[in-house]
């Protein structure tokens, strides 16, 4: 099982609590090493804005220069600092006032982001785009340790597909695009039933 990058720097949370930076991190994790030009096209943003935000993400250690990227040397290549994902040490983060403030900003951003994703998922979809939309809502009777094992296995499956997308060529005529796989595990909330 790959180990994820762990940190407790509050500035890291503030750096990723920005819509464009969050999108850039997602794209870099999906694609591997990439340039500002490619990323700008993927997130539909100006290259100069993407370049600025990539430098900001690098300043806080979330991404880094890609050492072995191919190219002619005129473009800067970037890659995630932790290829297997980012894990914030929230217990340590919440022990300081700055950490609690950063977490509050990140929590509001994250809640808004997830809410927008759910609204988009359950909203209207264009027909004939060839996109796949799928949701799984499965109740499971588990112990806490079994739930932790399930979460690790889901993470491993997702990471395996990330590696697949980066290391294989798609079938002829089937272009790849970035899909966002969401996984949430929590105790069933019966109080939400009205």
C-alpha positions as a printed Julia matrix, in Angstrom:
194×3 Matrix{Float64}:
   0.0    0.0     0.0
   1.57   3.35   -0.99
   2.14   5.86    1.78
   0.6    9.29    1.41
   2.39  12.6     1.92
   1.66  13.87    5.46
   1.91  17.41    6.73
   0.43  19.69    9.38
   1.32  23.15    8.0
  -1.79  25.39    8.2
  -0.61  27.36    5.16
  -1.03  24.18    3.13
  -4.76  24.09    3.87
  -5.15  27.74    2.95
  -3.23  27.18   -0.27
  -5.55  24.41   -1.47
  -8.76  26.12   -0.32
  -8.97  27.88   -3.68
 -11.07  26.56   -6.58
  -8.42  26.87   -9.3
  -5.65  25.46   -7.11
  -7.84  22.55   -6.11
  -8.58  21.85   -9.79
  -4.87  22.02  -10.64
  -3.99  19.55   -7.88
  -6.68  17.16   -9.13
  -5.38  17.42  -12.7
  -1.76  16.87  -11.66
  -2.66  13.81   -9.6
  -4.67  12.41  -12.51
  -2.13  13.22  -15.23
   1.2   13.02  -13.45
   3.78  15.53  -14.67
   2.31  18.33  -16.77
   2.87  21.9   -17.93
   0.92  25.08  -17.24
  -0.2   25.12  -20.88
  -1.71  21.63  -20.72
  -3.26  22.3   -17.31
  -4.72  25.63  -18.45
  -6.54  23.85  -21.27
  -7.77  21.15  -18.88
  -9.21  23.63  -16.34
 -10.24  26.28  -18.9
  -8.17  29.09  -17.37
  -5.54  31.5   -18.71
  -1.99  30.11  -18.77
  -0.57  33.08  -16.81
  -3.11  32.54  -14.02
  -2.39  28.8   -13.95
   1.36  29.48  -13.82
   0.91  31.82  -10.84
  -1.19  29.29   -8.92
   1.24  26.46   -9.7
   4.06  28.53   -8.19
   1.9   29.17   -5.11
   1.21  25.45   -4.72
   4.94  24.77   -5.05
   5.73  27.41   -2.44
   3.74  25.4     0.12
   5.2   22.06   -0.91
   2.09  20.66   -2.57
   3.67  20.31   -6.01
   7.25  20.34   -7.31
   9.22  20.61  -10.51
   9.16  17.33  -12.42
  12.83  16.3   -12.8
  12.55  13.88  -15.71
   9.74  15.39  -17.75
  10.17  15.37  -21.5
  10.07  18.59  -23.48
  12.23  21.18  -25.13
  13.18  23.0   -21.92
  11.08  26.08  -22.62
   8.19  24.95  -20.43
   8.3   24.15  -16.74
   6.92  20.73  -15.85
   5.17  20.15  -12.51
   4.16  17.07  -10.55
   2.45  16.4    -7.2
   4.85  16.43   -4.24
   3.23  13.24   -2.94
   2.16  11.03   -5.84
  -0.05   8.88   -3.63
  -2.06  11.82   -2.33
  -1.99  14.28    0.5
  -2.92  13.51    4.07
  -3.16  16.41    6.5
  -2.39  15.56   10.13
  -5.54  17.21   11.47
  -4.91  16.24   15.09
  -1.64  18.15   15.06
  -3.09  20.94   12.9
  -5.95  21.65   15.3
  -3.6   22.14   18.26
  -2.78  25.71   17.2
  -4.96  28.76   16.68
  -3.53  29.24   13.17
  -4.26  25.59   12.4
  -7.85  25.86   13.61
  -8.39  29.02   11.53
  -6.9   27.36    8.43
  -9.04  24.28    8.98
 -12.17  26.46    9.23
 -11.35  28.07    5.86
 -10.63  24.65    4.35
 -13.79  23.13    5.89
 -16.0   25.84    4.4
 -14.29  25.49    1.02
 -14.53  21.67    1.13
 -18.18  21.67    2.17
 -19.03  24.1    -0.62
 -17.04  22.03   -3.14
 -18.7   18.74   -2.17
 -22.12  20.39   -2.14
 -21.52  21.75   -5.66
 -20.4   18.3    -6.84
 -23.53  16.63   -5.46
 -25.73  19.33   -7.03
 -23.94  18.84  -10.36
 -24.25  15.06  -10.12
 -27.97  15.13   -9.45
 -28.61  18.01  -11.86
 -29.33  17.76  -15.57
 -26.73  16.11  -17.82
 -26.2   16.7   -21.52
 -27.18  13.69  -23.6
 -24.78  12.22  -26.12
 -21.55  13.45  -24.51
 -20.22   9.94  -23.96
 -19.55  10.7   -20.29
 -20.15   8.2   -17.54
 -21.91   9.22  -14.34
 -22.22   6.64  -11.55
 -22.97   6.66   -7.83
 -22.78   3.92   -5.2
 -24.69   4.2    -1.95
 -24.12   0.97   -0.04
 -24.93   0.38    3.64
 -22.44  -1.94    5.36
 -22.49  -3.37    8.88
 -18.85  -2.92   10.03
 -16.68  -2.52   13.07
 -14.45   0.57   13.24
 -11.4   -1.5    12.25
 -13.3   -3.07    9.34
 -14.36   0.41    8.2
 -10.71   1.51    8.29
  -9.73  -1.53    6.2
 -12.51  -0.77    3.7
 -11.29   2.86    3.41
  -7.71   1.73    2.74
  -8.86  -0.77    0.12
 -10.95   1.89   -1.64
  -7.95   4.22   -1.63
  -5.78   1.48   -3.16
  -8.34   0.81   -5.92
  -8.56   4.5    -6.77
  -4.78   4.87   -6.81
  -4.45   1.82   -9.08
  -6.74   3.54  -11.62
  -4.73   6.77  -11.34
  -1.6    4.81  -12.25
  -3.46   3.06  -15.08
  -4.5    6.38  -16.62
  -0.95   7.68  -16.47
   0.84   4.59  -17.74
  -1.35   3.19  -20.54
  -2.57   4.48  -23.88
  -6.35   4.7   -24.31
  -8.03   2.58  -26.96
  -8.15   4.14  -30.44
 -10.9    6.74  -30.68
 -11.51   6.94  -26.92
  -9.94  10.13  -25.59
  -9.26  10.34  -21.87
 -10.57  13.07  -19.62
 -10.2   13.57  -15.9
 -12.91  11.89  -13.85
 -13.29  12.62  -10.16
 -13.91   9.54   -8.01
 -15.44  10.43   -4.67
 -15.52   8.11   -1.71
 -17.12   8.94    1.6
 -17.42   6.57    4.52
 -19.31   7.6     7.64
 -21.79   6.2    10.14
 -25.3    6.04    8.71
 -27.16   9.19    9.72
 -30.7    8.09   10.57
 -31.46  11.57   11.9
 -31.42  12.83    8.28
 -34.61  10.86    7.57
 -37.68  13.06    7.85
